[in-house]
Amino acid sequence: MLRKIVALKRQSAEQRVRALQIDVDRIEAGIAALKARFQELDALKGGFEAHRLSEENGHVRKLLADIRAADAALHLKRTDLHAAREALKRVFHSEERLANPLFNG
C-alpha cells in the first residue's frame, strides 16, 4: 500500500514539474518575442515619424513594462519549478528506500 501511495506522489510530482517547465518555456518565449519587438522599434524601420508616434502613444514604455512583468513572472515560476524538482527528488528517495530490502524488514 505504501508503494502505491509513493507511486501516486511521484506521478503527481512529475506532472507538476512538467506543467511548470511548460510555463517557464512559454514565459521565456514571450519574453523573447517582446524583446524582438523592442529591437524592431529600435531599428527605426518605420522612420522617425513612426518612432515618434510610437513613443507618444507609450508603445516603448508598455513593451518595457511588459518585459519587466514577464521577467518577474519567470523568476516566480523558476522558483516554483525548483521547489517542484526538490519535491520530486524526495519522492525518488522514498521509492529507493522502499526498494531497499533493509527498509522493508
N, CA, C and O atoms as a printed pandas DataFrame, in Angstrom:
     atom_number atom_name residue_name chain_id  residue_number  x_coord  y_coord  z_coord
0              1         N          MET        A               1    0.832   -1.196    0.000
1              2        CA          MET        A               1    0.000    0.000    0.000
2              3         C          MET        A               1    0.876    1.260    0.000
3              4         O          MET        A               1    0.583    2.234   -0.693
4              5         N          LEU        A               2    1.942    1.220    0.781
5              6        CA          LEU        A               2    2.838    2.373    0.868
6              7         C          LEU        A               2    3.491    2.659   -0.483
7              8         O          LEU        A               2    3.672    3.815   -0.865
8              9         N          ARG        A               3    3.840    1.591   -1.198
9             10        CA          ARG        A               3    4.454    1.764   -2.529
10            11         C          ARG        A               3    3.483    2.451   -3.496
11            12         O          ARG        A               3    3.897    3.280   -4.306
12            13         N          LYS        A               4    2.197    2.107   -3.410
13            14        CA          LYS        A               4    1.206    2.733   -4.282
14            15         C          LYS        A               4    1.074    4.217   -3.973
15            16         O          LYS        A               4    0.953    5.036   -4.884
16            17         N          ILE        A               5    1.097    4.558   -2.704
17            18        CA          ILE        A               5    0.994    5.957   -2.303
18            19         C          ILE        A               5    2.198    6.737   -2.827
19            20         O          ILE        A               5    2.049    7.831   -3.373
20            21         N          VAL        A               6    3.380    6.170   -2.658
21            22        CA          VAL        A               6    4.593    6.832   -3.133
22            23         C          VAL        A               6    4.576    6.950   -4.658
23            24         O          VAL        A               6    5.008    7.966   -5.203
24            25         N          ALA        A               7    4.086    5.932   -5.342
25            26        CA          ALA        A               7    3.996    5.977   -6.812
26            27         C          ALA        A               7    3.043    7.085   -7.262
27            28         O          ALA        A               7    3.317    7.791   -8.232
28            29         N          LEU        A               8    1.933    7.229   -6.557
29            30        CA          LEU        A               8    0.992    8.302   -6.879
30            31         C          LEU        A               8    1.612    9.674   -6.618
31            32         O          LEU        A               8    1.417   10.612   -7.391
32            33         N          LYS        A               9    2.359    9.778   -5.518
33            34        CA          LYS        A               9    3.044   11.039   -5.217
34            35         C          LYS        A               9    4.064   11.359   -6.302
35            36         O          LYS        A               9    4.209   12.512   -6.707
36            37         N          ARG        A              10    4.774   10.326   -6.772
37            38        CA          ARG        A              10    5.762   10.547   -7.830
38            39         C          ARG        A              10    5.078   11.035   -9.098
39            40         O          ARG        A              10    5.538   11.980   -9.739
40            41         N          GLN        A              11    3.981   10.386   -9.452
41            42        CA          GLN        A              11    3.253   10.777  -10.660
42            43         C          GLN        A              11    2.779   12.231  -10.555
43            44         O          GLN        A              11    2.895   13.002  -11.508
44            45         N          SER        A              12    2.259   12.585   -9.412
45            46        CA          SER        A              12    1.793   13.949   -9.199
46            47         C          SER        A              12    2.956   14.945   -9.269
47            48         O          SER        A              12    2.837   16.006   -9.882
48            49         N          ALA        A              13    4.068   14.599   -8.642
49            50        CA          ALA        A              13    5.244   15.480   -8.652
50            51         C          ALA        A              13    5.798   15.631  -10.066
51            52         O          ALA        A              13    6.197   16.728  -10.457
52            53         N          GLU        A              14    5.827   14.546  -10.835
53            54        CA          GLU        A              14    6.310   14.616  -12.220
54            55         C          GLU        A              14    5.406   15.504  -13.072
55            56         O          GLU        A              14    5.889   16.283  -13.893
56            57         N          GLN        A              15    4.099   15.383  -12.874
57            58        CA          GLN        A              15    3.161   16.206  -13.627
58            59         C          GLN        A              15    3.334   17.684  -13.280
59            60         O          GLN        A              15    3.268   18.547  -14.155
60            61         N          ARG        A              16    3.556   17.964  -12.008
61            62        CA          ARG        A              16    3.758   19.363  -11.586
62            63         C          ARG        A              16    5.032   19.921  -12.209
63            64         O          ARG        A              16    5.039   21.051  -12.697
64            65         N          VAL        A              17    6.105   19.142  -12.197
65            66        CA          VAL        A              17    7.364   19.597  -12.793
66            67         C          VAL        A              17    7.162   19.865  -14.283
67            68         O          VAL        A              17    7.611   20.890  -14.797
68            69         N          ARG        A              18    6.486   18.947  -14.980
69            70        CA          ARG        A              18    6.239   19.134  -16.416
70            71         C          ARG        A              18    5.413   20.390  -16.682
71            72         O          ARG        A              18    5.731   21.165  -17.584
72            73         N          ALA        A              19    4.368   20.588  -15.907
73            74        CA          ALA        A              19    3.498   21.754  -16.107
74            75         C          ALA        A              19    4.257   23.053  -15.855
75            76         O          ALA        A              19    4.112   24.019  -16.604
76            77         N          LEU        A              20    5.063   23.071  -14.802
77            78        CA          LEU        A              20    5.839   24.273  -14.511
78            79         C          LEU        A              20    6.899   24.523  -15.578
79            80         O          LEU        A              20    7.159   25.672  -15.936
80            81         N          GLN        A              21    7.516   23.450  -16.092
81            82        CA          GLN        A              21    8.521   23.625  -17.143
82            83         C          GLN        A              21    7.877   24.190  -18.402
83            84         O          GLN        A              21    8.473   25.024  -19.084
84            85         N          ILE        A              22    6.667   23.742  -18.711
85            86        CA          ILE        A              22    5.933   24.278  -19.859
86            87         C          ILE        A              22    5.660   25.764  -19.655
87            88         O          ILE        A              22    5.814   26.559  -20.582
88            89         N          ASP        A              23    5.250   26.142  -18.432
89            90        CA          ASP        A              23    5.010   27.554  -18.124
90            91         C          ASP        A              23    6.285   28.383  -18.278
91            92         O          ASP        A              23    6.259   29.470  -18.856
92            93         N          VAL        A              24    7.401   27.864  -17.757
93            94        CA          VAL        A              24    8.682   28.567  -17.868
94            95         C          VAL        A              24    9.042   28.753  -19.335
95            96         O          VAL        A              24    9.439   29.844  -19.745
96            97         N          ASP        A              25    8.907   27.700  -20.124
97            98        CA          ASP        A              25    9.223   27.783  -21.554
98            99         C          ASP        A              25    8.334   28.809  -22.254
99           100         O          ASP        A              25    8.807   29.573  -23.096
100          101         N          ARG        A              26    7.059   28.826  -21.908
101          102        CA          ARG        A              26    6.113   29.760  -22.516
102          103         C          ARG        A              26    6.471   31.205  -22.163
103          104         O          ARG        A              26    6.442   32.081  -23.028
104          105         N          ILE        A              27    6.804   31.453  -20.905
105          106        CA          ILE        A              27    7.178   32.803  -20.476
106          107         C          ILE        A              27    8.471   33.240  -21.159
107          108         O          ILE        A              27    8.589   34.383  -21.601
108          109         N          GLU        A              28    9.446   32.325  -21.244
109          110        CA          GLU        A              28   10.702   32.659  -21.911
110          111         C          GLU        A              28   10.465   33.001  -23.380
111          112         O          GLU        A              28   11.072   33.935  -23.904
112          113         N          ALA        A              29    9.591   32.257  -24.044
113          114        CA          ALA        A              29    9.273   32.550  -25.444
114          115         C          ALA        A              29    8.587   33.908  -25.567
115          116         O          ALA        A              29    8.851   34.663  -26.503
116          117         N          GLY        A              30    7.718   34.207  -24.631
117          118        CA          GLY        A              30    7.046   35.509  -24.630
118          119         C          GLY        A              30    8.025   36.656  -24.442
119          120         O          GLY        A              30    7.916   37.692  -25.098
120          121         N          ILE        A              31    8.979   36.466  -23.546
121          122        CA          ILE        A              31   10.000   37.495  -23.319
122          123         C          ILE        A              31   10.833   37.691  -24.588
123          124         O          ILE        A              31   11.128   38.822  -24.974
124          125         N          ALA        A              32   11.205   36.597  -25.225
125          126        CA          ALA        A              32   11.987   36.692  -26.463
126          127         C          ALA        A              32   11.204   37.451  -27.533
127          128         O          ALA        A              32   11.775   38.267  -28.257
128          129         N          ALA        A              33    9.908   37.190  -27.637
129          130        CA          ALA        A              33    9.077   37.883  -28.627
130          131         C          ALA        A              33    8.981   39.375  -28.310
131          132         O          ALA        A              33    9.066   40.212  -29.208
132          133         N          LEU        A              34    8.803   39.704  -27.025
133          134        CA          LEU        A              34    8.741   41.115  -26.634
134          135         C          LEU        A              34   10.060   41.829  -26.931
135          136         O          LEU        A              34   10.068   42.958  -27.423
136          137         N          LYS        A              35   11.162   41.164  -26.630
137          138        CA          LYS        A              35   12.468   41.778  -26.894
138          139         C          LYS        A              35   12.691   41.956  -28.391
139          140         O          LYS        A              35   13.294   42.940  -28.818
140          141         N          ALA        A              36   12.211   41.014  -29.182
141          142        CA          ALA        A              36   12.337   41.143  -30.643
142          143         C          ALA        A              36   11.530   42.341  -31.135
143          144         O          ALA        A              36   11.996   43.095  -31.989
144          145         N          ARG        A              37   10.321   42.518  -30.601
145          146        CA          ARG        A              37    9.504   43.682  -30.979
146          147         C          ARG        A              37   10.189   44.979  -30.577
147          148         O          ARG        A              37   10.156   45.967  -31.311
148          149         N          PHE        A              38   10.814   44.963  -29.400
149          150        CA          PHE        A              38   11.513   46.154  -28.928
150          151         C          PHE        A              38   12.700   46.474  -29.841
151          152         O          PHE        A              38   12.947   47.639  -30.154
152          153         N          GLN        A              39   13.423   45.456  -30.259
153          154        CA          GLN        A              39   14.561   45.667  -31.160
154          155         C          GLN        A              39   14.099   46.173  -32.521
155          156         O          GLN        A              39   14.794   46.962  -33.161
156          157         N          GLU        A              40   12.940   45.726  -32.958
157          158        CA          GLU        A              40   12.389   46.233  -34.213
158          159         C          GLU        A              40   12.122   47.724  -34.116
159          160         O          GLU        A              40   12.383   48.471  -35.059
160          161         N          LEU        A              41   11.601   48.157  -32.972
161          162        CA          LEU        A              41   11.361   49.587  -32.769
162          163         C          LEU        A              41   12.679   50.350  -32.758
163          164         O          LEU        A              41   12.785   51.450  -33.298
164          165         N          ASP        A              42   13.668   49.746  -32.135
165          166        CA          ASP        A              42   14.964   50.402  -32.019
166          167         C          ASP        A              42   15.634   50.579  -33.377
167          168         O          ASP        A              42   16.423   51.504  -33.565
168          169         N          ALA        A              43   15.324   49.705  -34.310
169          170        CA          ALA        A              43   15.944   49.780  -35.635
170          171         C          ALA        A              43   15.346   50.904  -36.482
171          172         O          ALA        A              43   15.853   51.200  -37.563
172          173         N          LEU        A              44   14.286   51.524  -36.004
173          174        CA          LEU        A              44   13.622   52.632  -36.707
174          175         C          LEU        A              44   13.248   52.265  -38.140
175          176         O          LEU        A              44   13.486   53.036  -39.070
176          177         N          LYS        A              45   12.673   51.106  -38.303
177          178        CA          LYS        A              45   12.288   50.650  -39.641
178          179         C          LYS        A              45   11.216   51.550  -40.262
179          180         O          LYS        A              45   11.147   51.680  -41.484
180          181         N          GLY        A              46   10.405   52.152  -39.448
181          182        CA          GLY        A              46    9.324   52.973  -39.977
182          183         C          GLY        A              46    9.705   54.435  -40.124
183          184         O          GLY        A              46    8.871   55.256  -40.506
184          185         N          GLY        A              47   10.925   54.763  -39.831
185          186        CA          GLY        A              47   11.356   56.148  -39.942
186          187         C          GLY        A              47   11.065   56.923  -38.673
187          188         O          GLY        A              47   10.482   56.406  -37.720
188          189         N          PHE        A              48   11.479   58.152  -38.687
189          190        CA          PHE        A              48   11.360   59.000  -37.500
190          191         C          PHE        A              48    9.913   59.200  -37.082
191          192         O          PHE        A              48    9.591   59.130  -35.896
192          193         N          GLU        A              49    9.041   59.448  -38.049
193          194        CA          GLU        A              49    7.639   59.724  -37.732
194          195         C          GLU        A              49    6.986   58.539  -37.018
195          196         O          GLU        A              49    6.256   58.723  -36.044
196          197         N          ALA        A              50    7.246   57.343  -37.498
197          198        CA          ALA        A              50    6.680   56.145  -36.853
198          199         C          ALA        A              50    7.240   55.984  -35.441
199          200         O          ALA        A              50    6.513   55.622  -34.516
200          201         N          HIS        A              51    8.521   56.253  -35.283
201          202        CA          HIS        A              51    9.141   56.152  -33.961
202          203         C          HIS        A              51    8.543   57.191  -33.012
203          204         O          HIS        A              51    8.258   56.882  -31.855
204          205         N          ARG        A              52    8.355   58.408  -33.492
205          206        CA          ARG        A              52    7.779   59.474  -32.665
206          207         C          ARG        A              52    6.362   59.110  -32.231
207          208         O          ARG        A              52    6.009   59.281  -31.065
208          209         N          LEU        A              53    5.556   58.614  -33.154
209          210        CA          LEU        A              53    4.182   58.223  -32.823
210          211         C          LEU        A              53    4.168   57.075  -31.816
211          212         O          LEU        A              53    3.354   57.049  -30.894
212          213         N          SER        A              54    5.069   56.145  -32.008
213          214        CA          SER        A              54    5.159   55.015  -31.087
214          215         C          SER        A              54    5.498   55.497  -29.688
215          216         O          SER        A              54    4.916   55.043  -28.703
216          217         N          GLU        A              55    6.443   56.420  -29.611
217          218        CA          GLU        A              55    6.856   56.962  -28.307
218          219         C          GLU        A              55    5.728   57.775  -27.678
219          220         O          GLU        A              55    5.472   57.657  -26.480
220          221         N          GLU        A              56    5.060   58.592  -28.473
221          222        CA          GLU        A              56    3.958   59.413  -27.967
222          223         C          GLU        A              56    2.833   58.557  -27.406
223          224         O          GLU        A              56    2.210   58.924  -26.410
224          225         N          ASN        A              57    2.573   57.440  -28.026
225          226        CA          ASN        A              57    1.474   56.576  -27.593
226          227         C          ASN        A              57    1.888   55.580  -26.514
227          228         O          ASN        A              57    1.090   54.741  -26.099
228          229         N          GLY        A              58    3.114   55.675  -26.071
229          230        CA          GLY        A              58    3.550   54.850  -24.950
230          231         C          GLY        A              58    3.902   53.423  -25.307
231          232         O          GLY        A              58    4.012   52.577  -24.420
232          233         N          HIS        A              59    4.081   53.136  -26.590
233          234        CA          HIS        A              59    4.350   51.761  -27.002
234          235         C          HIS        A              59    5.673   51.247  -26.421
235          236         O          HIS        A              59    5.750   50.110  -25.956
236          237         N          VAL        A              60    6.698   52.081  -26.449
237          238        CA          VAL        A              60    8.005   51.663  -25.929
238          239         C          VAL        A              60    7.913   51.411  -24.426
239          240         O          VAL        A              60    8.410   50.398  -23.932
240          241         N          ARG        A              61    7.285   52.320  -23.709
241          242        CA          ARG        A              61    7.147   52.140  -22.255
242          243         C          ARG        A              61    6.346   50.887  -21.935
243          244         O          ARG        A              61    6.661   50.162  -20.991
244          245         N          LYS        A              62    5.299   50.636  -22.732
245          246        CA          LYS        A              62    4.484   49.435  -22.497
246          247         C          LYS        A              62    5.302   48.176  -22.753
247          248         O          LYS        A              62    5.229   47.222  -21.978
248          249         N          LEU        A              63    6.076   48.164  -23.825
249          250        CA          LEU        A              63    6.914   46.999  -24.098
250          251         C          LEU        A              63    7.902   46.756  -22.959
251          252         O          LEU        A              63    8.084   45.620  -22.521
252          253         N          LEU        A              64    8.532   47.817  -22.487
253          254        CA          LEU        A              64    9.480   47.671  -21.384
254          255         C          LEU        A              64    8.784   47.180  -20.116
255          256         O          LEU        A              64    9.319   46.335  -19.397
256          257         N          ALA        A              65    7.592   47.711  -19.844
257          258        CA          ALA        A              65    6.835   47.265  -18.673
258          259         C          ALA        A              65    6.436   45.795  -18.817
259          260         O          ALA        A              65    6.491   45.032  -17.853
260          261         N          ASP        A              66    6.037   45.409  -20.020
261          262        CA          ASP        A              66    5.664   44.015  -20.270
262          263         C          ASP        A              66    6.865   43.087  -20.080
263          264         O          ASP        A              66    6.731   42.000  -19.517
264          265         N          ILE        A              67    8.035   43.515  -20.551
265          266        CA          ILE        A              67    9.248   42.714  -20.380
266          267         C          ILE        A              67    9.587   42.563  -18.899
267          268         O          ILE        A              67    9.920   41.469  -18.443
268          269         N          ARG        A              68    9.503   43.659  -18.155
269          270        CA          ARG        A              68    9.786   43.590  -16.706
270          271         C          ARG        A              68    8.792   42.677  -15.991
271          272         O          ARG        A              68    9.182   41.887  -15.131
272          273         N          ALA        A              69    7.520   42.782  -16.340
273          274        CA          ALA        A              69    6.494   41.931  -15.716
274          275         C          ALA        A              69    6.736   40.457  -16.050
275          276         O          ALA        A              69    6.600   39.590  -15.188
276          277         N          ALA        A              70    7.092   40.185  -17.295
277          278        CA          ALA        A              70    7.363   38.798  -17.693
278          279         C          ALA        A              70    8.599   38.257  -16.990
279          280         O          ALA        A              70    8.629   37.092  -16.592
280          281         N          ASP        A              71    9.625   39.101  -16.834
281          282        CA          ASP        A              71   10.821   38.677  -16.097
282          283         C          ASP        A              71   10.481   38.319  -14.646
283          284         O          ASP        A              71   10.987   37.337  -14.104
284          285         N          ALA        A              72    9.617   39.129  -14.027
285          286        CA          ALA        A              72    9.208   38.855  -12.644
286          287         C          ALA        A              72    8.411   37.543  -12.578
287          288         O          ALA        A              72    8.619   36.734  -11.674
288          289         N          ALA        A              73    7.506   37.339  -13.530
289          290        CA          ALA        A              73    6.726   36.098  -13.570
290          291         C          ALA        A              73    7.640   34.902  -13.798
291          292         O          ALA        A              73    7.435   33.839  -13.212
292          293         N          LEU        A              74    8.647   35.072  -14.647
293          294        CA          LEU        A              74    9.599   33.999  -14.917
294          295         C          LEU        A              74   10.371   33.637  -13.657
295          296         O          LEU        A              74   10.590   32.459  -13.375
296          297         N          HIS        A              75   10.777   34.636  -12.909
297          298        CA          HIS        A              75   11.507   34.374  -11.664
298          299         C          HIS        A              75   10.650   33.549  -10.696
299          300         O          HIS        A              75   11.134   32.595  -10.086
300          301         N          LEU        A              76    9.382   33.925  -10.562
301          302        CA          LEU        A              76    8.480   33.189   -9.672
302          303         C          LEU        A              76    8.266   31.753  -10.151
303          304         O          LEU        A              76    8.281   30.820   -9.347
304          305         N          LYS        A              77    8.069   31.576  -11.453
305          306        CA          LYS        A              77    7.864   30.226  -11.987
306          307         C          LYS        A              77    9.109   29.369  -11.807
307          308         O          LYS        A              77    9.008   28.183  -11.494
308          309         N          ARG        A              78   10.293   29.969  -12.004
309          310        CA          ARG        A              78   11.524   29.206  -11.806
310          311         C          ARG        A              78   11.686   28.802  -10.344
311          312         O          ARG        A              78   12.191   27.718  -10.053
312          313         N          THR        A              79   11.265   29.660   -9.430
313          314        CA          THR        A              79   11.298   29.312   -8.008
314          315         C          THR        A              79   10.360   28.143   -7.730
315          316         O          THR        A              79   10.720   27.204   -7.021
316          317         N          ASP        A              80    9.154   28.206   -8.295
317          318        CA          ASP        A              80    8.192   27.107   -8.138
318          319         C          ASP        A              80    8.729   25.821   -8.763
319          320         O          ASP        A              80    8.575   24.738   -8.198
320          321         N          LEU        A              81    9.359   25.946   -9.929
321          322        CA          LEU        A              81    9.918   24.777  -10.614
322          323         C          LEU        A              81   11.019   24.140   -9.780
323          324         O          LEU        A              81   11.096   22.916   -9.683
324          325         N          HIS        A              82   11.862   24.956   -9.185
325          326        CA          HIS        A              82   12.929   24.423   -8.326
326          327         C          HIS        A              82   12.327   23.654   -7.138
327          328         O          HIS        A              82   12.781   22.558   -6.806
328          329         N          ALA        A              83   11.315   24.234   -6.513
329          330        CA          ALA        A              83   10.662   23.570   -5.379
330          331         C          ALA        A              83   10.018   22.252   -5.824
331          332         O          ALA        A              83   10.082   21.255   -5.104
332          333         N          ALA        A              84    9.402   22.249   -6.998
333          334        CA          ALA        A              84    8.762   21.026   -7.505
334          335         C          ALA        A              84    9.808   19.949   -7.798
335          336         O          ALA        A              84    9.580   18.767   -7.540
336          337         N          ARG        A              85   10.942   20.359   -8.332
337          338        CA          ARG        A              85   12.006   19.384   -8.592
338          339         C          ARG        A              85   12.550   18.811   -7.296
339          340         O          ARG        A              85   12.861   17.622   -7.228
340          341         N          GLU        A              86   12.667   19.633   -6.277
341          342        CA          GLU        A              86   13.126   19.143   -4.972
342          343         C          GLU        A              86   12.121   18.154   -4.391
343          344         O          GLU        A              86   12.513   17.141   -3.811
344          345         N          ALA        A              87   10.841   18.437   -4.541
345          346        CA          ALA        A              87    9.805   17.514   -4.062
346          347         C          ALA        A              87    9.895   16.188   -4.817
347          348         O          ALA        A              87    9.737   15.122   -4.223
348          349         N          LEU        A              88   10.148   16.254   -6.112
349          350        CA          LEU        A              88   10.292   15.039   -6.908
350          351         C          LEU        A              88   11.505   14.233   -6.454
351          352         O          LEU        A              88   11.449   13.004   -6.403
352          353         N          LYS        A              89   12.588   14.910   -6.128
353          354        CA          LYS        A              89   13.774   14.213   -5.615
354          355         C          LYS        A              89   13.449   13.468   -4.315
355          356         O          LYS        A              89   13.902   12.344   -4.101
356          357         N          ARG        A              90   12.657   14.114   -3.453
357          358        CA          ARG        A              90   12.291   13.465   -2.191
358          359         C          ARG        A              90   11.443   12.220   -2.437
359          360         O          ARG        A              90   11.585   11.216   -1.740
360          361         N          VAL        A              91   10.566   12.293   -3.429
361          362        CA          VAL        A              91    9.743   11.127   -3.763
362          363         C          VAL        A              91   10.629   10.002   -4.300
363          364         O          VAL        A              91   10.451    8.841   -3.931
364          365         N          PHE        A              92   11.584   10.343   -5.171
365          366        CA          PHE        A              92   12.514    9.325   -5.679
366          367         C          PHE        A              92   13.285    8.679   -4.528
367          368         O          PHE        A              92   13.507    7.468   -4.516
368          369         N          HIS        A              93   13.685    9.500   -3.570
369          370        CA          HIS        A              93   14.404    8.973   -2.408
370          371         C          HIS        A              93   13.501    8.009   -1.626
371          372         O          HIS        A              93   13.955    6.958   -1.173
372          373         N          SER        A              94   12.247    8.365   -1.475
373          374        CA          SER        A              94   11.302    7.480   -0.773
374          375         C          SER        A              94   11.144    6.158   -1.514
375          376         O          SER        A              94   11.081    5.095   -0.895
376          377         N          GLU        A              95   11.081    6.228   -2.845
377          378        CA          GLU        A              95   10.971    4.998   -3.625
378          379         C          GLU        A              95   12.216    4.124   -3.459
379          380         O          GLU        A              95   12.117    2.902   -3.348
380          381         N          GLU        A              96   13.367    4.754   -3.445
381          382        CA          GLU        A              96   14.610    3.990   -3.251
382          383         C          GLU        A              96   14.618    3.319   -1.888
383          384         O          GLU        A              96   15.040    2.171   -1.752
384          385         N          ARG        A              97   14.156    4.036   -0.893
385          386        CA          ARG        A              97   14.125    3.443    0.452
386          387         C          ARG        A              97   13.148    2.274    0.515
387          388         O          ARG        A              97   13.417    1.274    1.181
388          389         N          LEU        A              98   12.027    2.395   -0.167
389          390        CA          LEU        A              98   11.061    1.294   -0.180
390          391         C          LEU        A              98   11.590    0.083   -0.935
391          392         O          LEU        A              98   11.248   -1.056   -0.616
392          393         N          ALA        A              99   12.421    0.332   -1.932
393          394        CA          ALA        A              99   13.006   -0.778   -2.703
394          395         C          ALA        A              99   14.150   -1.444   -1.975
395          396         O          ALA        A              99   14.542   -2.558   -2.325
396          397         N          ASN        A             100   14.692   -0.783   -0.969
397          398        CA          ASN        A             100   15.813   -1.314   -0.199
398          399         C          ASN        A             100   15.305   -2.434    0.725
399          400         O          ASN        A             100   14.404   -2.201    1.530
400          401         N          PRO        A             101   15.874   -3.645    0.617
401          402        CA          PRO        A             101   15.407   -4.776    1.451
402          403         C          PRO        A             101   15.616   -4.517    2.936
403          404         O          PRO        A             101   14.863   -5.052    3.749
404          405         N          LEU        A             102   16.595   -3.729    3.320
405          406        CA          LEU        A             102   16.814   -3.436    4.744
406          407         C          LEU        A             102   15.670   -2.623    5.326
407          408         O          LEU        A             102   15.311   -2.791    6.491
408          409         N          PHE        A             103   15.091   -1.728    4.503
409          410        CA          PHE        A             103   13.993   -0.900    4.970
410          411         C          PHE        A             103   12.713   -1.722    5.120
411          412         O          PHE        A             103   11.898   -1.471    6.009
412          413         N          ASN        A             104   12.554   -2.693    4.249
413          414        CA          ASN        A             104   11.314   -3.496    4.249
414          415         C          ASN        A             104   11.316   -4.587    5.326
415          416         O          ASN        A             104   10.326   -5.296    5.508
416          417         N          GLY        A             105   12.409   -4.705    6.013
417          418        CA          GLY        A             105   12.460   -5.591    7.155
418          419         C          GLY        A             105   12.770   -6.982    6.848
419          420         O          GLY        A             105   12.836   -7.814    7.754
